[in-house]
Amino acid sequence: TRFCRWSGQDKSGKKLESKMGKDVFPYPGCSDRRERLTDEMINLMVAMLKTSARRAGTRVVPMEVTDTHFAARIQTLAEFMVRNQLGRRWSTHIEQLAQWMFQDEPGVSVMRASWKTEETLQYDTVSAAELAQSLLPLVETEEQVDGMLEELVDLLTNKERKEGALQLLADIAPQIPDEYRKAALKSLAKEGTARWPVAVPKYNGPDIEARRVNVDLFYGYGVRELQRSPVIVDRDWLHEWEVRTMAAEEEWDAAFVKDLLGEPLKSPRGGRTRKGGQAGKSTMGIADYRDIVREQTTEAGRVSAANAHGDQYEILTVYWKAVDAMGVPGVYWLRMHGDLATPAFAPELLDDPTGEYPFIEFARERLTAQLDSSRSVAALHAVDQTTLKLGRDAETDHMQMTGLPTVVAPRNRPITDLMMGPGQVMRENRPGELRTLTVPDFPRGSRDFLEGVEGRAFRYYGLPHALVPAEIQQLLSGAMVEDFLEGLSEVIKRMIQLAQHKLQPDDLARILGDDGAPIATDSSEIRAAFNFHLHYDPRLLNLEYIEKIANVLNNMVLPMDVDQSVMRSEVAQILVQGIDPNLARLVTRSKSAANEGERKAEMDAFMQIAAGLDVEMQPEGVDFETRLATQDEIGERFPDTITRLAQEYPERFERLGRRRDYLKQGLTQLENANIGKTGAVPLEPEEALAMVNGQGQ
């Protein structure tokens, strides 16, 4: 439905007998337009969710009141991972997640959130000691003694032990050709250094990927929540180099890799082919878990999969929850291929502090307790789209017949005499024998009906449309955004938990700043240390709404806020963020940061005046109250300096006095402006209490 595909189509958008294989009604070449109602609605909703996710504010709520600074560090960590580490990948997979949630049947998509540690090899000039140090973790065992490093250095540099050194390097780095290993040993013995591929960190951070249900991800029948599924199968299609890289990192069984890839053969044309192996073969639905995982892939589907993934290999990652002999529950996993008897490695306990599957589900709706009860947009509006297509095909045909009408001519007149076109001359044998067929106007009621069909479809989701009331738009679009952001909050929370578990203290200090503030790293603390929320109001996408809110705040709310209870900096940040999130990050800062900036500026002004410089008074953009408080602080902290200025440098002391008078005047003018807006003088707390008790005037 969404992609507007049906049999007999022609790229010209017309109905042709040659393509349809039958007579065309009402005439050959009539309209066969692609009416993209569901595509338009899905794209609108995806754009709304992407924009909301991009502009959403973050809020971290600690479990303990005393952990406020801990919450600030968690927020910094979350923003670092999303913006610096994931970057564009975050936006890309959010779009895929939303597309599949609206498009697919059932209307469910899943985000996989895991931790990725990746290394790469690069050549470096190393000494024998450095090479031995890098090899030590690969050969060390419990029985080996402290002198193992010296033993390795001697093995690598002693010419008499060359064969043993070659065998060691062959066992540890079999991918390196023998001649390169010999050259490295020769260089070590002669020059003391050698060029050798050294593993260097490439990436150590969160990894997310949107997963398509029943295409990439499979779970059990009747599952209510993904975390309660008895087993989850995650399918990836990998190229040979990806298989070999993953096999080396996870130490796959060599026999499994050999059976998976097959035997290499030399092609007559110089290319690379393989004998046997599992390239392009899909096994979902016939794997060992067929009694739990639904049958998804037919034989025809396997053929199409082989065509689409002819040079790739299907790797199934299986997750299940189990309890060990000691009664401790956990998530176990392995990698496998359905046609191979043994897995890539034995089942392992997933190294995850949460004890949950690394997946978060997103459902468009929940009609029943089952996760799969969510319906797709295409399933709900296929009839509406067909109705619009038929109506607009008729309208297009009517336009063609009106613009180039049918000519009525005598029955015995040759058709070849009817030369129609710009500048053409058509001769009549008798006056009035030629006329155009009068086509009635297209019914206005039909246009209204088609507009109503479209409006009803847009109303279903609260999308902007002339026939959708603003209240419905706010209610439905707001609920849709909130549900989606709740799921993304779970994704980010999981990323934070993994970061706390995986990152070393030095890495955390580099990201968060080494100020001694705590951050949870123990599994029990990680699971329940904070709540993470993304929040965004989709009405902020409307500039008229932002202007309305700003006027209400400026003219009604803020003048009454005599005790400064409204967090003005946060309000300004939200409004600017609604206009442009990038602009908000550049021009706004928190209240505490703003106060600190004002305090520092006044401190700098005092130091300059004390040094004999003249500091210009700023007419606008000054927090008079904070600056006056800073001057009071200076007087308390440096009384001797103030006394010395008054005695030895009276001009500088007078300059400080004029500056203080200016700040007081600015604060008074601001208070008078607020009184003018509200029509009342704010009371002090003691005066208000006296009036309540009947003691005031």
C-alpha positions as CSV (number, residue, x, y, z in Angstrom):
1,T,0.0,0.0,0.0
2,R,2.7,2.5,1.0
3,F,4.8,2.0,-2.1
4,C,1.9,1.9,-4.5
5,R,2.7,-1.3,-6.3
6,W,0.2,-3.4,-8.2
7,S,0.1,-5.5,-11.4
8,G,-0.2,-3.8,-14.8
9,Q,1.5,-0.6,-13.8
10,D,3.3,1.6,-16.3
11,K,5.9,4.2,-15.3
12,S,3.9,6.8,-17.3
13,G,1.1,6.7,-14.7
14,K,-1.4,5.6,-17.4
15,K,-3.5,2.5,-17.8
16,L,-2.3,0.7,-21.0
17,E,-3.8,-2.4,-22.5
18,S,-0.3,-3.7,-23.3
19,K,0.5,-3.7,-19.6
20,M,-2.9,-4.7,-18.1
21,G,-3.6,-7.4,-20.6
22,K,-7.3,-6.4,-20.9
23,D,-9.5,-3.5,-22.1
24,V,-8.9,-0.3,-20.2
25,F,-11.8,1.7,-18.8
26,P,-12.9,4.5,-19.4
27,Y,-10.3,4.9,-22.3
28,P,-6.8,3.8,-23.1
29,G,-4.2,6.0,-21.5
30,C,-6.5,7.1,-18.6
31,S,-5.1,8.0,-15.3
32,D,-3.4,5.3,-13.1
33,R,-1.9,7.7,-10.5
34,R,0.0,6.7,-7.4
35,E,-1.9,8.1,-4.4
36,R,0.5,8.1,-1.5
37,L,-1.7,8.8,1.5
38,T,-0.1,6.3,3.8
39,D,3.4,7.4,2.7
40,E,2.6,11.0,3.4
41,M,1.2,10.3,6.8
42,I,4.1,8.0,7.8
43,N,6.7,10.6,6.6
44,L,4.9,13.3,8.6
45,M,4.9,11.2,11.8
46,V,8.5,10.1,11.3
47,A,9.6,13.7,10.8
48,M,7.7,14.7,14.0
49,L,9.3,11.9,16.1
50,K,12.8,12.6,14.6
51,T,12.5,16.3,15.4
52,S,11.2,15.7,18.8
53,A,14.0,13.3,19.6
54,R,16.6,15.8,18.3
55,R,15.2,18.7,20.3
56,A,14.1,16.8,23.4
57,G,15.4,18.0,26.7
58,T,16.9,15.6,29.2
59,R,16.1,15.2,32.8
60,V,17.9,12.9,35.3
61,V,16.1,12.2,38.6
62,P,18.4,10.6,41.3
63,M,17.0,8.0,43.7
64,E,18.4,9.9,46.6
65,V,17.9,13.6,47.3
66,T,21.6,14.0,48.1
67,D,22.7,12.7,44.6
68,T,21.8,15.8,42.7
69,H,25.4,16.3,41.4
70,F,25.5,12.6,40.5
71,A,22.4,13.2,38.3
72,A,24.2,16.1,36.6
73,R,27.1,13.8,35.8
74,I,24.8,11.2,34.4
75,Q,23.2,13.8,32.1
76,T,26.6,14.9,30.9
77,L,27.5,11.3,30.2
78,A,24.2,10.7,28.2
79,E,24.8,13.8,26.1
80,F,28.4,12.8,25.4
81,M,27.4,9.4,24.1
82,V,24.5,10.6,22.0
83,R,26.2,13.6,20.4
84,N,29.9,12.7,20.4
85,Q,30.0,8.9,20.1
86,L,26.8,8.0,18.2
87,G,26.4,11.2,16.3
88,R,24.6,10.8,13.0
89,R,24.0,7.1,13.8
90,W,21.5,8.1,16.5
91,S,19.4,10.1,14.1
92,T,19.6,7.4,11.4
93,H,18.4,4.6,13.5
94,I,15.7,6.7,15.1
95,E,14.3,7.3,11.6
96,Q,14.4,3.6,10.8
97,L,12.8,2.7,14.1
98,A,9.9,5.1,13.4
99,Q,9.5,4.1,9.8
100,W,9.2,0.4,10.6
101,M,6.9,1.0,13.6
102,F,4.4,2.8,11.3
103,Q,5.0,0.8,8.1
104,D,5.3,-2.8,9.1
105,E,2.7,-5.4,10.2
106,P,2.6,-5.7,13.1
107,G,3.3,-2.1,14.0
108,V,6.3,-2.9,16.1
109,S,10.0,-2.1,15.8
110,V,12.9,-2.8,18.2
111,M,16.1,-0.9,19.1
112,R,19.1,-3.0,20.0
113,A,21.4,-1.2,22.5
114,S,24.7,-2.8,23.3
115,W,28.3,-1.9,24.0
116,K,30.9,-2.1,21.3
117,T,34.7,-2.3,21.8
118,E,36.6,-2.3,18.6
119,E,40.3,-2.4,17.8
120,T,42.1,-1.9,14.6
121,L,45.6,-2.9,13.5
122,Q,48.2,-0.5,12.3
123,Y,51.9,-0.8,11.6
124,D,54.3,0.5,14.3
125,T,58.0,0.3,14.9
126,V,58.4,-1.6,18.2
127,S,61.3,-2.9,20.2
128,A,61.7,-6.5,21.4
129,A,60.5,-5.5,24.9
130,E,57.4,-3.7,23.5
131,L,56.5,-6.6,21.3
132,A,57.0,-9.1,24.1
133,Q,54.8,-6.9,26.4
134,S,52.0,-7.0,23.8
135,L,52.3,-10.7,23.3
136,L,52.4,-11.5,27.1
137,P,48.6,-11.5,27.7
138,L,48.2,-13.9,24.7
139,V,50.6,-16.5,26.0
140,E,50.5,-16.1,29.8
141,T,49.0,-18.8,31.9
142,E,48.6,-19.4,35.7
143,E,51.6,-21.7,35.8
144,Q,54.0,-19.1,34.3
145,V,56.4,-17.2,36.5
146,D,57.3,-13.6,36.8
147,G,60.2,-14.0,34.4
148,M,57.9,-14.7,31.4
149,L,58.5,-11.2,29.9
150,E,62.3,-11.7,29.9
151,E,61.8,-15.2,28.4
152,L,59.8,-13.7,25.5
153,V,62.4,-11.0,24.8
154,D,65.1,-13.7,24.7
155,L,62.9,-15.8,22.4
156,L,62.4,-13.0,20.0
157,T,66.0,-11.8,19.8
158,N,68.0,-15.0,20.2
159,K,69.0,-16.3,16.7
160,E,69.4,-19.8,18.0
161,R,65.7,-19.9,19.1
162,K,64.5,-18.6,15.7
163,E,62.3,-21.6,15.0
164,G,60.5,-21.3,18.3
165,A,59.9,-17.6,17.8
166,L,58.5,-18.2,14.3
167,Q,56.1,-20.8,15.7
168,L,55.0,-18.5,18.5
169,L,54.2,-15.7,16.1
170,A,52.5,-18.1,13.8
171,D,50.2,-19.3,16.6
172,I,49.4,-15.8,17.8
173,A,49.1,-14.0,14.4
174,P,48.3,-16.7,11.8
175,Q,46.9,-14.0,9.4
176,I,50.4,-12.6,8.9
177,P,52.4,-14.3,6.1
178,D,55.5,-16.3,7.1
179,E,57.9,-14.0,5.2
180,Y,56.7,-11.0,7.3
181,R,57.3,-12.8,10.5
182,K,60.8,-13.8,9.4
183,A,61.6,-10.2,8.4
184,A,60.4,-8.9,11.8
185,L,62.6,-11.4,13.7
186,K,65.6,-10.6,11.5
187,S,65.1,-6.8,12.1
188,L,64.8,-7.4,15.9
189,A,68.0,-9.4,16.0
190,K,69.9,-6.9,13.9
191,E,68.5,-3.5,14.7
192,G,66.6,-4.1,17.9
193,T,63.3,-2.8,16.4
194,A,60.8,-4.1,13.8
195,R,57.6,-3.1,12.0
196,W,54.8,-5.1,13.4
197,P,51.0,-4.7,13.3
198,V,49.8,-3.4,16.7
199,A,46.3,-3.4,18.0
200,V,45.1,0.2,18.8
201,P,41.7,1.2,20.2
202,K,39.2,2.3,17.5
203,Y,35.9,2.6,19.4
204,N,34.7,2.0,22.9
205,G,31.2,3.1,23.4
206,P,27.5,2.4,22.9
207,D,26.2,0.7,19.8
208,I,22.6,1.0,18.7
209,E,20.7,-0.5,15.7
210,A,17.1,-0.4,14.7
211,R,15.7,-4.0,14.2
212,R,12.8,-4.9,12.0
213,V,10.5,-7.4,13.5
214,N,10.2,-10.7,11.6
215,V,13.0,-9.6,9.3
216,D,15.9,-8.9,11.6
217,L,14.4,-9.9,15.0
218,F,12.3,-12.9,15.9
219,Y,10.6,-13.6,19.2
220,G,8.1,-16.1,20.6
221,Y,4.3,-16.4,20.1
222,G,2.0,-14.3,22.3
223,V,4.8,-12.3,23.9
224,R,3.4,-9.4,26.0
225,E,6.7,-7.8,26.7
226,L,10.0,-8.4,24.9
227,Q,11.8,-8.9,28.1
228,R,9.5,-11.9,28.9
229,S,10.1,-13.7,25.6
230,P,11.6,-17.2,26.3
231,V,14.1,-16.7,23.4
232,I,15.0,-13.9,21.0
233,V,16.8,-14.5,17.7
234,D,18.6,-11.6,16.1
235,R,19.7,-12.0,12.5
236,D,22.6,-10.2,10.8
237,W,24.0,-10.6,7.3
238,L,27.8,-10.2,7.3
239,H,30.4,-10.0,4.6
240,E,33.4,-12.4,4.8
241,W,35.7,-9.7,6.3
242,E,33.0,-9.0,8.9
243,V,32.7,-12.7,9.8
244,R,36.5,-13.0,10.2
245,T,36.8,-9.9,12.3
246,M,34.0,-11.0,14.6
247,A,35.4,-14.5,14.8
248,A,38.8,-13.2,15.9
249,E,37.3,-10.8,18.5
250,E,34.9,-13.4,20.0
251,E,37.2,-16.4,19.5
252,W,34.9,-18.5,17.3
253,D,35.4,-22.2,16.8
254,A,37.7,-22.7,13.8
255,A,35.6,-25.5,12.4
256,F,32.5,-23.4,12.5
257,V,34.2,-20.6,10.6
258,K,35.5,-23.1,8.0
259,D,32.1,-24.7,7.5
260,L,30.4,-21.3,7.3
261,L,32.7,-19.7,4.7
262,G,33.6,-22.9,2.7
263,E,36.8,-23.6,0.8
264,P,38.3,-20.9,-1.3
265,L,38.7,-21.7,-5.0
266,K,40.5,-19.9,-7.8
267,S,38.2,-18.5,-10.5
268,P,39.2,-18.8,-14.2
269,R,38.6,-15.1,-14.5
270,G,40.8,-14.2,-11.5
271,G,38.0,-13.6,-9.0
272,R,37.4,-15.4,-5.7
273,T,34.8,-18.1,-5.3
274,R,34.1,-20.7,-2.6
275,K,33.2,-24.3,-2.5
276,G,30.5,-25.1,0.0
277,G,29.8,-22.6,2.7
278,Q,26.6,-20.8,3.6
279,A,26.8,-17.6,1.6
280,G,23.3,-16.2,0.9
281,K,21.5,-19.0,2.7
282,S,18.7,-18.1,5.1
283,T,17.6,-20.6,7.7
284,M,15.1,-18.7,9.9
285,G,12.1,-20.8,10.5
286,I,13.9,-24.1,10.2
287,A,16.4,-23.5,13.0
288,D,16.5,-25.5,16.2
289,Y,14.2,-22.9,17.8
290,R,11.4,-23.5,15.3
291,D,9.1,-24.6,18.1
292,I,9.4,-21.2,19.7
293,V,10.2,-18.8,17.0
294,R,7.5,-18.4,14.4
295,E,7.9,-19.6,10.8
296,Q,8.7,-16.5,8.9
297,T,10.6,-17.4,5.8
298,T,9.1,-19.5,3.0
299,E,11.1,-21.4,0.4
300,A,10.5,-18.6,-2.0
301,G,11.6,-16.1,0.6
302,R,14.9,-18.1,1.0
303,V,15.5,-17.8,-2.7
304,S,14.9,-14.1,-2.7
305,A,17.2,-13.8,0.4
306,A,19.9,-15.7,-1.5
307,N,19.6,-13.2,-4.3
308,A,19.7,-10.2,-2.0
309,H,22.5,-11.6,0.2
310,G,24.4,-13.7,-2.2
311,D,27.9,-12.8,-0.9
312,Q,26.9,-12.5,2.8
313,Y,26.5,-14.9,5.6
314,E,23.5,-15.2,7.9
315,I,24.6,-15.1,11.6
316,L,21.9,-15.8,14.2
317,T,22.5,-14.5,17.7
318,V,20.3,-16.3,20.1
319,Y,19.4,-14.9,23.5
320,W,17.5,-16.7,26.3
321,K,17.0,-16.3,30.0
322,A,17.9,-19.2,32.3
323,V,18.8,-20.0,35.9
324,D,22.2,-21.6,36.7
325,A,22.8,-24.4,39.2
326,M,23.1,-21.9,42.0
327,G,19.7,-20.4,41.2
328,V,21.0,-17.2,39.8
329,P,19.1,-15.9,36.7
330,G,20.8,-14.3,33.7
331,V,20.7,-13.8,30.0
332,Y,22.7,-16.4,28.0
333,W,23.7,-16.0,24.3
334,L,25.5,-17.7,21.4
335,R,26.0,-17.2,17.7
336,M,25.1,-19.9,15.2
337,H,24.0,-20.7,11.7
338,G,20.9,-22.8,11.3
339,D,22.4,-25.3,8.8
340,L,25.5,-26.0,10.9
341,A,25.5,-28.5,13.7
342,T,27.6,-26.6,16.2
343,P,27.5,-22.9,17.3
344,A,30.3,-20.5,16.9
345,F,31.1,-20.8,20.6
346,A,29.5,-22.4,23.7
347,P,26.7,-20.5,25.4
348,E,27.9,-17.7,27.6
349,L,26.4,-15.4,30.2
350,L,25.8,-12.0,28.7
351,D,28.1,-9.4,30.3
352,D,25.3,-7.0,31.2
353,P,24.7,-5.3,34.5
354,T,20.9,-5.1,34.0
355,G,20.3,-8.8,33.5
356,E,17.9,-8.0,30.6
357,Y,17.8,-8.5,26.9
358,P,19.6,-5.8,25.0
359,F,16.4,-4.8,23.2
360,I,13.7,-2.1,23.7
361,E,10.5,-2.5,21.8
362,F,8.4,0.4,20.2
363,A,4.8,-0.3,19.4
364,R,2.5,2.1,17.6
365,E,-0.5,1.0,19.8
366,R,-1.5,-1.7,22.3
367,L,-4.9,-3.2,21.5
368,T,-4.4,-6.3,23.6
369,A,-1.9,-7.6,26.1
370,Q,0.1,-9.1,23.2
371,L,2.9,-7.1,21.7
372,D,1.9,-8.0,18.2
373,S,-1.5,-6.4,18.5
374,S,-0.3,-3.1,17.0
375,R,-1.6,-2.4,13.5
376,S,0.4,-0.7,10.7
377,V,-0.7,2.6,9.1
378,A,-0.9,0.7,5.7
379,A,-3.3,-1.9,7.2
380,L,-5.6,0.8,8.7
381,H,-5.8,3.1,5.7
382,A,-5.5,0.8,2.6
383,V,-9.2,1.4,1.8
384,D,-8.9,5.2,2.3
385,Q,-5.9,5.3,-0.1
386,T,-7.8,3.2,-2.7
387,T,-10.8,5.5,-2.4
388,L,-8.6,8.6,-2.9
389,K,-6.9,6.9,-5.9
390,L,-10.2,6.1,-7.6
391,G,-11.6,9.6,-7.0
392,R,-8.5,11.4,-8.1
393,D,-8.1,9.1,-11.1
394,A,-11.6,10.2,-12.1
395,E,-10.7,13.9,-11.5
396,T,-7.6,13.6,-13.6
397,D,-9.5,11.8,-16.4
398,H,-12.2,14.6,-16.2
399,M,-9.5,17.3,-16.5
400,Q,-8.0,15.6,-19.6
401,M,-11.4,15.2,-21.3
402,T,-12.2,18.9,-20.5
403,G,-8.9,20.2,-21.7
404,L,-8.8,18.2,-24.8
405,P,-12.5,17.4,-25.4
406,T,-14.0,14.8,-27.7
407,V,-14.9,16.1,-31.2
408,V,-18.3,15.1,-32.5
409,A,-18.3,14.8,-36.3
410,P,-20.7,13.3,-38.9
411,R,-20.5,9.5,-39.2
412,N,-19.4,9.6,-42.8
413,R,-16.6,12.2,-42.3
414,P,-13.0,10.7,-42.5
415,I,-11.2,10.8,-39.2
416,T,-8.0,11.8,-40.9
417,D,-9.5,15.2,-41.7
418,L,-9.7,16.1,-38.0
419,M,-6.4,17.8,-37.5
420,M,-6.4,18.9,-33.8
421,G,-3.6,20.9,-32.3
422,P,-2.2,24.5,-31.9
423,G,-2.4,26.4,-35.2
424,Q,-4.1,23.5,-37.0
425,V,-6.9,24.3,-39.5
426,M,-10.0,22.1,-39.4
427,R,-12.3,22.6,-42.4
428,E,-16.1,22.0,-42.2
429,N,-18.1,20.7,-45.1
430,R,-21.2,22.3,-43.7
431,P,-21.4,24.9,-41.0
432,G,-21.9,23.4,-37.6
433,E,-21.2,19.9,-38.4
434,L,-18.3,19.8,-36.0
435,R,-18.6,20.4,-32.3
436,T,-17.0,19.3,-29.0
437,L,-18.6,17.0,-26.6
438,T,-19.8,18.9,-23.5
439,V,-18.4,17.3,-20.4
440,P,-20.3,18.1,-17.2
441,D,-18.4,19.8,-14.3
442,F,-16.7,17.5,-11.9
443,P,-19.0,17.3,-8.9
444,R,-18.1,19.6,-6.0
445,G,-19.5,17.0,-3.7
446,S,-16.9,14.5,-4.9
447,R,-14.1,16.9,-4.1
448,D,-15.5,17.5,-0.6
449,F,-15.9,13.8,-0.1
450,L,-12.2,13.1,-1.1
451,E,-11.0,15.9,1.2
452,G,-13.1,14.4,4.0
453,V,-11.5,11.0,3.5
454,E,-8.1,12.5,3.7
455,G,-9.0,14.6,6.7
456,R,-10.4,11.6,8.5
457,A,-7.1,9.7,8.0
458,F,-5.1,12.6,9.3
459,R,-7.4,13.1,12.2
460,Y,-6.7,9.4,13.2
461,Y,-3.2,10.4,14.2
462,G,-3.7,14.1,15.0
463,L,-1.7,15.3,12.0
464,P,-1.9,18.9,10.7
465,H,-4.9,19.3,8.3
466,A,-7.6,21.8,7.7
467,L,-10.2,19.4,8.9
468,V,-8.4,18.4,12.1
469,P,-9.2,20.6,15.2
470,A,-6.1,21.9,17.0
471,E,-7.2,20.2,20.2
472,I,-7.1,16.8,18.5
473,Q,-3.7,17.6,17.0
474,Q,-2.3,18.5,20.4
475,L,-3.8,15.5,22.1
476,L,-2.9,12.7,19.7
477,S,0.5,14.1,18.4
478,G,1.5,14.8,22.0
479,A,0.7,11.3,23.1
480,M,2.6,9.8,20.2
481,V,5.7,11.9,20.9
482,E,5.6,11.1,24.6
483,D,5.3,7.3,24.0
484,F,8.2,7.4,21.6
485,L,10.4,9.5,23.9
486,E,9.7,7.1,26.7
487,G,11.1,4.3,24.6
488,L,14.2,6.3,23.7
489,S,14.7,7.2,27.4
490,E,14.9,3.5,28.1
491,V,17.5,3.2,25.3
492,I,19.6,6.0,26.7
493,K,19.2,4.7,30.2
494,R,20.5,1.3,29.1
495,M,23.5,3.0,27.3
496,I,24.3,4.8,30.6
497,Q,24.2,1.6,32.6
498,L,26.5,-0.1,30.1
499,A,28.9,2.9,30.2
500,Q,29.0,2.7,34.0
501,H,29.8,-1.0,33.8
502,K,32.2,-0.9,30.9
503,L,34.2,2.3,31.1
504,Q,37.2,2.6,33.2
505,P,37.5,5.3,35.9
506,D,40.0,7.2,33.7
507,D,37.6,7.2,30.8
508,L,34.8,8.5,33.0
509,A,37.0,11.2,34.4
510,R,37.9,12.3,30.9
511,I,34.2,12.6,29.9
512,L,32.8,14.0,33.2
513,G,35.7,15.8,34.7
514,D,37.7,14.5,37.7
515,D,36.1,16.5,40.5
516,G,35.6,13.7,42.9
517,A,31.9,13.4,42.5
518,P,30.6,9.8,42.6
519,I,29.2,7.7,39.8
520,A,27.7,4.3,40.3
521,T,29.8,1.3,38.9
522,D,28.5,-1.6,41.1
523,S,25.8,-3.7,39.4
524,S,23.3,-3.2,42.2
525,E,23.8,0.6,42.1
526,I,23.6,0.8,38.3
527,R,20.2,-0.9,38.1
528,A,18.4,1.6,40.4
529,A,20.5,4.7,40.8
530,F,18.5,7.2,38.6
531,N,15.6,7.7,36.3
532,F,16.2,9.2,32.9
533,H,13.6,11.1,30.9
534,L,13.4,12.7,27.5
535,H,10.7,15.4,27.2
536,Y,9.5,17.6,24.4
537,D,6.2,19.3,23.5
538,P,5.4,19.0,19.8
539,R,3.5,22.3,19.9
540,L,6.9,24.0,20.1
541,L,7.2,23.1,16.4
542,N,4.7,25.9,15.8
543,L,6.3,29.4,15.9
544,E,2.9,31.0,16.6
545,Y,2.6,28.9,19.7
546,I,6.1,29.9,20.9
547,E,5.2,33.6,20.3
548,K,2.0,33.1,22.3
549,I,3.7,31.5,25.2
550,A,6.4,34.1,25.3
551,N,3.8,36.9,25.4
552,V,1.9,35.2,28.2
553,L,5.0,34.7,30.2
554,N,6.3,38.2,29.7
555,N,3.0,40.1,30.2
556,M,1.3,38.0,32.8
557,V,3.4,35.4,34.6
558,L,6.8,37.0,35.1
559,P,5.4,40.4,36.4
560,M,3.6,38.4,39.2
561,D,6.7,36.4,40.0
562,V,8.0,38.7,42.7
563,D,9.8,35.9,44.6
564,Q,11.6,34.7,41.4
565,S,10.0,31.2,41.6
566,V,9.9,30.9,37.8
567,M,13.2,29.6,36.4
568,R,13.7,32.2,33.7
569,S,16.8,30.7,32.2
570,E,15.1,27.4,31.8
571,V,12.0,29.0,30.2
572,A,14.2,31.0,27.8
573,Q,16.2,27.8,26.9
574,I,13.0,25.9,26.1
575,L,11.6,28.7,23.9
576,V,14.9,29.2,22.0
577,Q,15.2,25.4,21.7
578,G,11.7,25.3,20.0
579,I,13.0,27.8,17.4
580,D,16.3,26.2,16.8
581,P,18.0,23.6,19.0
582,N,21.4,24.4,17.6
583,L,20.9,28.1,18.4
584,A,19.8,27.1,21.9
585,R,23.0,25.3,22.6
586,L,25.0,28.3,21.4
587,V,23.2,31.1,23.1
588,T,21.6,29.7,26.3
589,R,23.1,28.5,29.6
590,S,21.7,27.3,32.9
591,K,20.8,29.7,35.7
592,S,23.7,28.7,37.8
593,A,26.1,29.2,34.9
594,A,24.5,32.6,34.1
595,N,24.9,33.7,37.8
596,E,28.5,32.5,37.8
597,G,29.1,34.5,34.7
598,E,27.7,37.7,36.2
599,R,29.6,37.1,39.4
600,K,32.9,36.6,37.5
601,A,32.3,39.7,35.4
602,E,31.7,41.9,38.5
603,M,34.8,40.4,40.1
604,D,36.8,41.3,37.0
605,A,35.4,44.8,37.0
606,F,36.4,45.3,40.7
607,M,40.0,44.2,39.9
608,Q,40.2,46.5,36.9
609,I,38.9,49.5,38.9
610,A,41.3,48.7,41.8
611,A,44.1,48.7,39.3
612,G,43.2,52.2,38.1
613,L,41.3,51.2,34.9
614,D,38.0,52.7,33.9
615,V,35.3,50.1,33.4
616,E,32.3,51.0,31.1
617,M,28.8,50.6,32.5
618,Q,26.7,48.2,30.5
619,P,23.2,49.5,29.8
620,E,21.6,46.2,29.0
621,G,22.0,42.5,29.7
622,V,23.0,42.9,33.3
623,D,21.7,41.0,36.3
624,F,21.7,43.9,38.7
625,E,20.8,41.8,41.7
626,T,23.6,39.3,41.3
627,R,26.1,42.0,40.7
628,L,25.1,43.9,43.8
629,A,25.4,40.7,45.8
630,T,28.8,40.2,44.4
631,Q,29.9,43.6,45.5
632,D,28.7,42.8,49.0
633,E,30.7,39.6,48.9
634,I,33.8,41.6,47.8
635,G,33.3,44.0,50.7
636,E,33.1,41.0,53.2
637,R,36.1,39.1,51.7
638,F,38.5,42.1,51.1
639,P,37.7,44.8,53.7
640,D,41.4,45.8,53.9
641,T,41.5,46.4,50.2
642,I,38.4,48.6,50.3
643,T,39.9,50.6,53.2
644,R,43.2,51.1,51.4
645,L,41.4,52.2,48.2
646,A,39.5,54.8,50.3
647,Q,42.6,56.1,52.0
648,E,45.3,56.0,49.2
649,Y,43.3,56.0,46.0
650,P,40.1,58.1,46.6
651,E,39.4,58.4,42.8
652,R,39.2,54.7,42.4
653,F,37.1,54.4,45.5
654,E,34.7,57.0,44.1
655,R,34.6,55.1,40.9
656,L,33.5,52.0,42.8
657,G,30.8,54.0,44.5
658,R,29.4,55.3,41.2
659,R,29.3,51.8,39.9
660,R,27.3,50.6,42.9
661,D,24.9,53.5,42.6
662,Y,24.4,52.6,38.9
663,L,23.6,49.0,39.8
664,K,21.2,50.1,42.5
665,Q,19.4,52.4,40.0
666,G,19.1,49.7,37.5
667,L,17.6,47.3,40.0
668,T,15.1,50.0,41.1
669,Q,14.0,50.7,37.5
670,L,13.5,47.0,37.0
671,E,11.3,46.8,40.1
672,N,9.3,49.9,39.0
673,A,8.7,48.4,35.6
674,N,7.2,45.3,37.2
675,I,5.0,47.4,39.5
676,G,3.8,49.3,36.4
677,K,2.8,46.0,34.7
678,T,1.0,44.5,37.8
679,G,-0.3,47.7,39.3
680,A,0.8,46.7,42.8
681,V,3.9,47.0,45.0
682,P,5.2,43.5,46.0
683,L,5.0,42.9,49.7
684,E,7.7,41.5,51.9
685,P,6.9,38.2,53.5
686,E,6.4,39.8,57.0
687,E,4.0,42.3,55.6
688,A,2.0,39.7,53.8
689,L,1.8,37.5,56.9
690,A,0.6,40.6,59.0
691,M,-2.2,41.3,56.5
692,V,-3.4,37.7,56.6
693,N,-3.6,37.9,60.4
694,G,-5.5,41.1,60.2
695,Q,-2.8,43.3,61.6
696,G,-1.8,45.2,58.5
697,Q,-3.3,48.3,57.0
